[in-house]
Every structure is written in C-alpha cells, then in structure tokens.
Amino acid sequence: MISDADRRHLHDKLVRTVGPKAAEDLMELLPPAGWTDLATRTDLAAFRTNMDSKFESAQTNLDIARTELRMEMQDLRTAVDARFSQIDGRFTEIDAHLTEIDARFAGIDGRFVGIDGRFVGINGHLDALSSKIDGGLAELGGKIESTLARQIVANIAAMIAMVGLLIGLNAFG
C-alpha cells in the first residue's frame, strides 16, 4: 500500500517529468486508497448475487408476513362478525321484549277504555238519579208548601176561633 509520503514523492517526480498539469491529472487517476480496496467486476457480481439473495429473502419474509397478516385480519373479521351476530341476537331479543311490552300496554289501554265506558255509564246513572232526586225534592217541596199552607190556614182559623171564644167568654163572663 502506498503512503502519503510516497504519493508526494511520486507527484514531485511527475511534475519534473511531465509538467505540473499532467502530474496533477495523473495523480487524480490514482485511487485514494490501495488497489486492493477497489471493487472488481467479480466483487460487484458477488455483491449483486448477495443482494439479490437478501432481497429474495426479504421478499419471502414480506410475503409470509403479508399472508400471516391476512390470516390474522380474517380471524379478526370472523371474531367481529361473530360479535355483531351476538349483538344482533340481543337486539332481536330486545325487540321481542318491546313487542311484548307494547302488547301489554295495548291490553292496559283496552282496560282503560272499558273503565272509561263504566265511568260514562256511572255518570249517566248519577245524572238520572240526580234528576229523580231533583224531581222528588221539587214534588216534596210542593207538597210541603201545600201542607204548610193548609196548616197555616188551619192554625189561623183555630186562632180566630180561640180569639172569638175568648171574646165570647169575656163578654159573658
């Protein structure tokens, strides 16, 4: 391997032999390190073969990972679908319960309609009874007035008779 001192010595000889410009051009053509550090076509072909092998291995690993990921995603989809099926089943159960509750409320509504009808009937009976009572009270009031008027007349007649009797007794006696 060539040292930096050897490079300077070679450069000085080239300047004296071919001139400074040509010496500079020739020195630039030399590799910065030893010739053994330069890659040959065989080295590049081996490197390419090695890289191709690594890329193929990486592609194989990527294909395996992609397949595993697809399988995991399918498993996940299956699990999610199963979970949604369970949820759908629960919603179906809830719908059935709500339908049952709706039916019960419809029955209760029917009972309330029946009760409302009974109240209407009771109101009619109470109205009729109230009318009978009002009529009976009016008749009773009329009878009481007529009886009271007769009693007043009878009492007045009795009082007149007593006054007459008292006057007669006072006059005769």
C-alpha positions as CSV (number, residue, x, y, z in Angstrom):
1,M,0.0,0.0,0.0
2,I,1.2,3.5,-0.9
3,S,1.8,6.0,1.9
4,D,1.2,9.8,1.8
5,A,4.9,10.4,1.7
6,D,5.2,8.0,-1.3
7,R,2.4,9.9,-3.1
8,R,4.2,13.2,-2.6
9,H,7.4,11.8,-3.9
10,L,5.6,10.4,-7.0
11,H,3.9,13.7,-7.6
12,D,7.2,15.6,-7.4
13,K,8.8,13.2,-10.0
14,L,5.8,13.5,-12.3
15,V,6.0,17.4,-12.1
16,R,9.6,17.2,-13.2
17,T,8.9,14.7,-15.9
18,V,5.6,15.6,-17.5
19,G,4.9,19.0,-16.0
20,P,2.6,20.2,-13.2
21,K,-0.8,20.0,-15.1
22,A,-0.2,16.4,-16.4
23,A,1.2,15.4,-12.9
24,E,-2.0,16.7,-11.3
25,D,-4.2,14.8,-13.8
26,L,-2.2,11.5,-13.3
27,M,-2.4,11.8,-9.5
28,E,-6.2,12.3,-9.7
29,L,-6.4,9.0,-11.6
30,L,-4.9,7.1,-8.7
31,P,-7.3,5.6,-6.2
32,P,-7.5,7.3,-2.8
33,A,-6.5,4.0,-1.2
34,G,-4.8,0.9,-2.3
35,W,-5.8,-1.1,-5.4
36,T,-6.9,-3.9,-3.2
37,D,-9.6,-1.6,-1.8
38,L,-11.2,-1.1,-5.2
39,A,-14.1,-3.4,-6.1
40,T,-13.7,-5.6,-9.2
41,R,-16.4,-6.8,-11.5
42,T,-16.3,-10.1,-9.8
43,D,-16.7,-8.3,-6.4
44,L,-19.7,-6.4,-7.8
45,A,-21.2,-9.6,-9.3
46,A,-20.8,-11.4,-5.9
47,F,-22.3,-8.3,-4.2
48,R,-25.2,-8.3,-6.6
49,T,-25.8,-12.0,-6.1
50,N,-25.6,-11.5,-2.3
51,M,-28.0,-8.5,-2.5
52,D,-30.4,-10.4,-4.8
53,S,-30.4,-13.3,-2.3
54,K,-31.1,-10.8,0.5
55,F,-33.9,-9.1,-1.5
56,E,-35.4,-12.5,-2.3
57,S,-35.2,-13.5,1.4
58,A,-36.7,-10.1,2.4
59,Q,-39.5,-10.6,-0.3
60,T,-40.2,-14.1,1.1
61,N,-40.3,-12.8,4.6
62,L,-42.6,-10.0,3.5
63,D,-44.9,-12.4,1.7
64,I,-45.0,-14.6,4.8
65,A,-45.8,-11.6,7.0
66,R,-48.4,-10.4,4.5
67,T,-50.0,-13.9,4.5
68,E,-49.9,-14.0,8.3
69,L,-51.4,-10.5,8.4
70,R,-54.2,-11.6,6.1
71,M,-54.9,-14.6,8.2
72,E,-55.0,-12.5,11.4
73,M,-57.3,-10.0,9.7
74,Q,-59.6,-12.8,8.6
75,D,-59.6,-14.1,12.1
76,L,-60.4,-10.6,13.3
77,R,-63.2,-10.2,10.8
78,T,-64.6,-13.6,11.8
79,A,-64.5,-12.5,15.5
80,V,-66.1,-9.2,14.7
81,D,-68.8,-10.8,12.6
82,A,-69.5,-13.3,15.5
83,R,-69.7,-10.4,17.9
84,F,-72.0,-8.5,15.7
85,S,-74.2,-11.6,15.3
86,Q,-74.4,-11.8,19.1
87,I,-75.4,-8.1,19.3
88,D,-77.9,-8.7,16.5
89,G,-79.3,-11.6,18.6
90,R,-79.6,-9.4,21.6
91,F,-81.3,-6.7,19.6
92,T,-83.8,-9.3,18.4
93,E,-84.4,-10.4,22.0
94,I,-84.9,-6.7,23.0
95,D,-87.3,-6.2,20.1
96,A,-89.3,-9.2,21.2
97,H,-89.5,-7.9,24.7
98,L,-90.6,-4.5,23.5
99,T,-93.2,-6.1,21.3
100,E,-94.5,-8.0,24.4
101,I,-94.5,-4.7,26.4
102,D,-96.4,-3.0,23.6
103,A,-99.0,-5.8,23.6
104,R,-99.3,-5.5,27.4
105,F,-99.8,-1.7,27.1
106,A,-102.4,-2.3,24.4
107,G,-104.2,-4.6,26.8
108,I,-104.0,-1.9,29.5
109,D,-105.2,0.7,27.1
110,G,-108.2,-1.6,26.4
111,R,-108.9,-1.9,30.1
112,F,-108.8,1.9,30.4
113,V,-111.3,2.2,27.6
114,G,-113.5,-0.2,29.4
115,I,-113.1,1.7,32.7
116,D,-113.8,5.0,30.8
117,G,-117.1,3.3,29.5
118,R,-118.0,2.3,33.0
119,F,-117.4,5.9,34.2
120,V,-119.6,7.2,31.4
121,G,-122.3,4.7,32.5
122,I,-121.9,5.7,36.1
123,N,-122.1,9.4,35.2
124,G,-125.4,8.6,33.3
125,H,-126.8,6.8,36.3
126,L,-125.8,9.6,38.6
127,D,-127.3,12.2,36.2
128,A,-130.6,10.2,36.1
129,L,-130.5,9.7,39.9
130,S,-129.8,13.4,40.3
131,S,-132.8,14.3,38.1
132,K,-135.0,11.9,40.1
133,I,-133.8,13.4,43.3
134,D,-134.3,17.0,42.0
135,G,-137.8,16.0,40.8
136,G,-138.6,14.3,44.1
137,L,-137.4,17.3,46.0
138,A,-139.4,19.6,43.9
139,E,-142.5,17.4,44.4
140,L,-141.7,17.2,48.1
141,G,-141.3,20.9,48.3
142,G,-144.6,21.4,46.6
143,K,-146.3,19.0,49.0
144,I,-144.6,20.7,52.0
145,E,-145.7,24.1,50.7
146,S,-149.3,22.9,50.2
147,T,-149.3,21.1,53.6
148,L,-147.7,24.1,55.3
149,A,-150.3,26.5,53.7
150,R,-153.1,24.3,54.9
151,Q,-151.6,24.1,58.3
152,I,-151.2,27.9,58.4
153,V,-154.8,28.4,57.3
154,A,-155.9,25.8,59.9
155,N,-153.8,27.5,62.6
156,I,-155.2,30.9,61.7
157,A,-158.7,29.5,61.7
158,A,-158.0,28.0,65.1
159,M,-156.6,31.2,66.4
160,I,-159.6,33.1,65.1
161,A,-161.8,30.6,66.8
162,M,-159.9,30.9,70.0
163,V,-160.0,34.7,69.8
164,G,-163.7,34.5,69.2
165,L,-164.1,32.1,72.1
166,L,-162.1,34.4,74.3
167,I,-164.1,37.4,73.3
168,G,-167.3,35.4,73.9
169,L,-166.1,34.3,77.3
170,N,-165.0,37.7,78.3
171,A,-168.4,39.1,77.2
172,F,-170.4,36.5,79.2
173,G,-168.3,36.3,82.0
